[in-house]
């Protein structure tokens, strides 16, 4: 009985439970890609974010805080319209994968 429990636990740890952003997966997911890259741009600036894993959920922040699984979910391209410095950060989460590293793009908007 203990052997079966140990094997079951080992499988869950190695394969993940399949929940989004569960952190249970061992395969690292690549950081999302923020486009355009960091730089100086005129407003409005349209920003797109993509993940390499199909059906991944992307969580994004634009206020300088680190994104978490409680951050707003990326719904598609968005515009930055306010002049000044903006830091866009994103993570991706998908079942069976570890949550991605944080992607960061720093924009100076004129």
MARKETOR-894297 format. One record per residue (C-alpha): x, z, y. Coordinates in steps of 0.2 Angstrom, whole numbers, plus 5000, padded with zeros to 4 digits. Layout:
! residues N
XZY;...
//
This chain:
! residues 110
500050005000;501450045012;502349885008;500749785012;500549875028;502449845033;502249655028;500649645039;501449725054;503049615052;501949455052;501049515067;502649545076;503449385071;501949265073;501049345087;499249385087;498749235096;498049315112;498449245129;499949325137;499949455123;501849465123;501749475104;502449295101;504249285099;504449105104;504849095122;503848985133;504748885147;504448945165;503048835174;503648695185;503148715203;503148545213;503848515226;505348615224;505948745237;506248675254;505648645272;504048545274;502648495286;500948575284;499848545275;500948555259;500048515242;500748625228;500548585209;501048695195;501248635177;501648715160;502548645145;501348725132;499648635131;498148745136;499348875144;498548985157;499548985173;499549145184;500049115202;500449215218;500849155236;501049325244;502749375238;502249485224;502749455206;501349365196;500549465181;499249425169;498049505182;498549385196;497449235201;497349095188;497948925194;496448805195;497348655201;498348585216;498148685232;498748665250;499848785260;499248765278;500048905288;501748885296;503149005291;503949055275;502949055259;503549115241;502549035227;502849115210;502049075193;502049125175;501249045160;500449125145;499749045129;499349115112;500749135100;502049125114;502949265124;502449255142;503549135152;504949185164;504349185183;504549015192;504849035210;504748905225;505248955242;504448855256;504748845275;503248765283;503248685300;
//
